């Protein structure tokens, strides 16, 4: 997929982008570990900070574009496609001190990742309950 320098430069500009904190984690068996239940303890590592264009999605937009999504406090992120794995594998996402659902938890479509043209992805997140 080709890049358009102007578009990719906008996604790196401070005036248009917001910092997104992505937390990966390590998995370890705790004191109450049982191999049959697989109850692991997850410890968050230092965040990976990326920049992306973040905007609030209104309930009407969320309803008409994606059926079945939770409509309160949704954010839409446009960022480079190289960050797709980060969004798929992380255990915590924080934007402006607010936690959002992660793709890995499989919470019924509350997080969506869509490929867009010009090496960009669109990530739709909803607030954690």
Residue pairs with C-beta under 8 A, 6 or more apart in sequence:
1 81
1 117
1 118
1 119
2 118
2 119
3 118
3 119
4 118
7 118
7 120
8 80
8 118
8 119
10 16
10 53
11 17
11 51
11 52
11 53
11 78
11 79
11 80
11 120
12 51
16 53
17 51
17 52
17 53
17 54
18 51
18 52
18 53
18 54
18 95
18 96
19 49
19 50
19 51
19 95
20 49
20 50
20 51
20 52
20 54
20 77
20 79
20 93
20 94
20 95
21 47
21 48
21 49
21 92
21 93
21 94
21 95
22 47
22 48
22 49
22 50
22 83
22 86
22 87
22 90
22 92
22 93
23 44
23 45
23 47
23 48
23 90
23 91
23 92
23 93
23 94
24 44
24 45
24 48
24 86
24 89
24 90
24 91
25 42
25 43
25 44
25 45
25 90
25 91
25 92
26 42
26 43
26 45
27 40
27 41
27 42
28 40
28 41
28 43
29 40
29 41
30 39
30 40
30 41
32 39
33 39
33 40
42 91
44 91
44 92
47 94
48 86
50 79
50 83
50 86
51 79
52 77
52 78
52 79
52 83
52 123
53 77
53 78
53 79
54 75
54 76
54 77
54 95
55 75
55 76
56 74
56 75
56 76
57 74
57 75
57 76
57 124
59 71
59 72
62 69
62 71
62 74
62 124
63 69
63 71
66 109
66 112
66 124
68 108
68 109
69 109
69 110
69 112
69 124
69 126
70 110
70 126
70 127
72 126
72 127
73 98
73 126
73 127
74 124
74 125
74 126
74 127
75 95
75 100
75 124
75 125
75 126
76 122
76 123
76 124
76 125
77 122
77 123
77 124
77 125
78 116
78 120
78 121
78 122
79 120
79 121
79 123
80 119
80 120
80 121
81 115
81 119
81 120
81 121
83 121
84 113
84 121
87 93
87 102
87 103
87 111
87 113
87 121
87 123
88 103
88 104
88 113
89 104
90 102
90 103
90 104
91 102
91 104
92 99
92 102
93 99
93 100
93 101
93 102
93 125
94 100
95 125
98 127
99 127
99 128
100 111
100 125
100 126
100 127
100 128
101 107
101 110
101 111
101 125
101 126
101 127
101 128
102 111
103 111
103 113
105 111
110 125
110 126
111 123
111 124
111 125
111 126
112 122
112 123
112 124
113 121
113 122
113 123
114 121
114 122
114 123
114 124
115 121
116 122
